[in-house]
Amino acid sequence: MNTIFKQFNGSIANLVNQPAVGATLSVAARVMASAIFIVAGFGKLGAGYAGTQGYMASMGVPGALLPLVIALELGGGIALLLGFQTRLVAFLLAGFTIVAGLIFHSGADQMQQIMLMKNFAIAGGLLAFTVFGAGRLSLDGETRS
């Protein structure tokens, strides 16, 4: 049984080591990971601003920090999408995601626990970008190191 899994893992490794496949998967990963931050940042602009600021204040977070949150979500999301300063941006977004999860999703009910775990999962993916970079098709133009 273990041999079968080694074969599957080897096949996947061979597939993603093909430059076109690896580059395509890196772009897809950046698109998927960045989307939540870009959408969330835009959602906090305009009509969403006051509501978000009020929610932050209700959770003990100064509403004056909202412009920084928006800048990090939009700026960091777009930088991640483009593969610009990916390791730094991914590290900062991972920290932000963990802190935000602990502040806003630390409730005892099951839904809050699921949201906290999703934040941790997102942070895990971002830490992978911190380790491996953005890939070849990015402004960073990195290959795995």
Steps between C-alpha positions, in 0.01 A plus 500: 500500500782741589655437158182617328508830691869547420418449132215753513718751683781446251262549208367823648854623569599426139191680374547819701873508422414560135555875462166578332300301756685637802470857373128459431436354845697783664288760323179316589608480865574874509165583339311286751695617805486869409129512414379496861717799592416707192125439535509565876698822455263634234203400713621724780499807274199725448181377667684219680743733677279615791365153567845347508630777723210445741556124504869549570418734790248250640781242511738739678705594193538874433305597189786736415696192387255433216698696235804283581289185474365608162848591377636162608212304353488687169870572463610163630237316299597673177873451570438129564295473182778657296776314681666820623706476819310178555697360790469820705135563408400139569673510839321823596163372378550174691563691822201726435278200428601322821452811714166583333382144552590503867329836555187455292445121497602380844142438613398167645225421250574255222470754216758731658735206552463402134574859393807503726625175345442646151712800598772262617476305173532823298801598711653159431470552126650846534793357696559261209534808274743639758712187467471431126440844349268593216639284224634574155198688360509787746653841541745338742585244229622247756547133458489271799794546729 
